[in-house]
């Protein structure tokens, strides 16, 4: 199903973009200015690299997460706290209908947790030392439910597909702009000139910044769903209590690696323009959404 979703998304990107450029007459504009550019071939090239990069990151996500956070997987519980943690993850995972994830603890004073992995049945759920020290067991259970909700909802795969679509269009549109400036405006007729390379690089940077806001918007929507999953798995009051606890400590800057922030329980407190690029909505909004949920 995931492979079919990837192929279907990839094909849809190519077809929609191709039809759009034909309807706008962009191909004929390029052709009339001496630019014999195969847009379909360029789009396929960009899609392969755009989706390829995000899917490779997804496949390596568990290894990268363990390395970047120094997370230690609990192979055999060494004390009652670790046994409770593993047992709780097992119970919530069974309730959510997913395979038992690897359970890990990573050394950070910041109360946080994350889930990652390329499959619902081969995921990793990790909590920080700070979370275990600053939350009671009911609140930790809710956080674990939130992270297992990410896994059960397939959020890692969904975000990888969205990132693949975004990567494809950033690469494609940047190269189209480069060709247009180089051949149509600067009238270069010999290979790819400096106008192509400069325009492509500048356009990619601008589009990548705009695209990151789109990905962040999807990520914020997904956080509300994970909160609901945590409330269903562990209890609504426990989930609200955990978010309240996080709100009281949100002034502490997040130390989570950038690649894992989107799958954490909290991203720290962000204001102004930075909030638009945040992977998480404000904790106040999340708490209110849960209180108003049926």
N, C-alpha and C positions, 0 to 999 in steps of 0.2 A: 504493500500500500504506500509506503514512504517513497519507494523508487518510482512508482507510478505518479505520485504527487510531484516529485522532482521533475520528471520528464514532462508532465503536463504543464507545470508552471513554466519550464524552460521554453516549451513550444509556444505557449500562449504569449510570452514576452516577444518572441521572434515574429509571430503572426501579427500581433497588434501593432508593433512598431513598424513593420513593413507596410501594413495597410495605411497607417497614419501618414507616413512619408509619401506614399503614392497619392493619397487624397489631397495632401497639401501641395503636391507638385514639386516636392523638393528634388526628386531625382532628375526631373527635366531641367530645373534651374542649374544643377551641377553639370548636366550633360551639355547644355547650351553654352556653358562657360568653359568647355574643354575638360571637364573632370569626369572621366569614365570610371566611376566608383561603384563597385558592387556592394550595395547596402546590405543585402541579405547575407553575403559572405562575411562582411564586417560585423554584423549583428551576431552571427553564429560564433565568430571568434571571441567577441566580447562576452557572450553568454557563457562560453566554455571557461574562460578565465574568471569571470565574475562569480559564477556558481561554484567553480572548482575551488577557489580560494576559501569561500565560506564553508563548503562541505569538508574540506581538509581540516579546517579549524575545528569543526564539529567533531570529526573523527578523533582528533587528538586532544579534545577538550579535557578529558579526565586526566591524562598524563600532564598536560600543561597546568591544570588546576592544582594537582598534587605538588608539582615542582615549584610553582610560583607562590603558593601559600605555605609550603613546608608542612602540608597536612599529613598526618599519620593515620593510616587506615587501622581500624580496630580489628585485627585478625582473630584475637582471642581476648575477651574482656579481662582486664587485669584487676578490676575493683568493681564495687557495686554500682558506682556511677556509670561506668562504661557498659556494664551489663544492662542497666536500666535504659541507657541510650539505644543500644542495639535492639533490645526487646521492643522498645517503643516504635522504632523505625520499622521493625518487622510487622508489628500489629497494624500500624497505619498504612503500610504498603499493601498488606493483604486486604485491608478495607477499601483501598483505592483501586485494587485490581491490577497492580503492577508487580514485577519481580522485585525481590529484595535487593535494594541498592547497597553498594559499599558504604560503610559509615566511617567517617573520619573526624578528627579534631585537629584544628590548626592553631598555632600560637599567635594570638592577637588579643590585646586588651579591649578592643572594640567589640561590643555585642553585635554579632553578625553571623550569618550562615549562608550557604549557597548550595545549589544542586546543579549538576551538569552531566553530560553524557550523550552519546549519539542514539541511545535506545531507551525506551521506557523500562525495559527489563534488565538493562546493564548500566544503571546510572550511579552517580556518586552524590551522597548527601553529607555535607560537612558543617560543623558548628565550631565557633571560636571558643577559646578558653574564656574570653570575656563574657560571652553569652551565658556559659554554664555558671560563671561566678556571680553574675548580676541578675539572673532570672530564676524564679522558682520552677519547679518541675512542670506545673500546669502551663506556664508561659513557654518553656522550652518545647513542650509537646505541641503547642500551637504553632511555633516556628517550624518545627519538623513537619507538621501537617501542611503548612504553607509551601515548603520546599518540595514535599512529595506531590503537592498539587501541581507545581510546575512540571514535574516529571510526568504525572498522569495526563496532563493537558497537552503534552508534546510540545511545550514551549521552546525547548532548545532547537528542535527541528524547524518549527514554525519561524523562529527568528533567523535561522540560517537561510531559509528560503527567501524571506523578506530581504535579508542582506544580499543574497545572490541577485535578486531582481534589481535592487538599488545599485549594486556594483556594475551590473550589466549596462544600465542606462547611463551611469556616470562615465564609463569607459567609452561607450558608443557615441554619446552626444559630444564628449570632449574631442574625439577624433573627427567627427563631422565638422565641428567648429574649426578645427585645425586645417582640414582640407579646404573649407570655404575661405578662410583668411588667406591661406597660402596660394590657392589657385585662382580664386575669383577676385579678391581684393588686391593682392600683391602681384597677380599675374605671373606667378612662377610656373615655368613649363618643364623644369628639369628636376625630376625626382621630388623628394620632400625637402622643402627649404626650411630656413630658420623660423619663418612665420608659422609653419605647421607645428614645430616642436614647442615653441614658446606659447602659442595659443592653446595647444593641447594641455600643457602642464598647468597653466593658469586656470583654464576652464575646469580641469579635473579637481583642483583644489577648491574652487568655489562651489562646484556641484557636490563634492564630497561633504562639505560643511552643511549645505542645505539638506542633503540626503540623510545625514546623521540625525537631523531633527525629525525626519519622517520615521526612522527606525526607533528613535527614542519615544515618539508618540505611540507607536505600536507596543513598545515595551511597557509603557505606563498603563495602557489598557489591560495588558496581561497581568499586571500586578493585582488589580482588583479581583480578577478571576482566581488567582492563587490565594488571596485572602479569604474568598468565599470557600475555596476548597479546604483551607486550614480550619475555618469555622465548622464546616461539615464533618471533617475528620476528627477534630479535637474538641470542638465546642465553641460556640459563638463568644461566650464570655471570656474564655481563655485566649481567643485570638485578639479580642479587643484589649485585654489586659496586656498582652505581649506588645501590641503596637503602642499602647500608652507608655510602657516601659521604654521602648525604643525612642519615643518622642522626648522623654526626659533626658536621654543621653545623646540626642542627635546633633548637639553642638560639637561633638568630637568628630574631627575630620575622618572620612573613610580611608582605611588603609588597604582596602581590597584592591587587587590588581584590576586594571581597567577592563580586561577581557572577561572578568567574572562579576563585575558590579551589577550587570543587568539581571543576574540570577541570584543575587543576594536578597536578604530580607529588607535591607535598608541601604541607602546610598549616601547617608549623611544629609545635612541641611544645606540646600541650595536655594539661592534667591536670584531675582532679576533674570537677565538673559540666560544665565547658566541653567536655570530651572527648565527652560525650553528644551535643553539638550540632556536633561536628566532622564535616566532609565526608570525612575520611580516617581509616582505622584507624591504630593505632600502627605505626611502621616495624618494630619488633621482630616484631609479628604478621605483617606482610607478608613479611618476610624468612623467618620460620619456615614460613609457608605455601608459599613457593616452594621452600624446601629439602625439604619433605616431599611436594611434588607429583611425580607420576609423570613 
